[in-house]
Amino acid sequence: MPAKKEKKIKPLYLFSGEARFIYRMLGNQKAQNYKLDMMAAKKIFAEFDNDIDFLSKVKPPFKMDGSIKYFLTEAGMKYLK
C-alpha cells in the first residue's frame, strides 16, 4: 500500500485578502462553503472600496458558525460600519 501523501499547507501570505478575511472572521476555522464565503467576501471588499487596512484588522467579538454570510445582512453590515 503506497504511503499517504501529507497535505502541504500554504503559508497565509500566499492567500488573497479575501481568503485571509474569511479565515480570520471564522476564528481560524475552515469555511463550510468556501465558494459562497468568497463571493460574500468579494461583496464586502467592494462595499468598503477594498480597504485592506480596515478589513485586515476587523474581527467579530462573537463566534461565527462556519460562514461569513452574516456580514451581508443589514445587521452584519451595520457591525462592520
Disulfide bonds with the S-S distance in Angstrom:
none
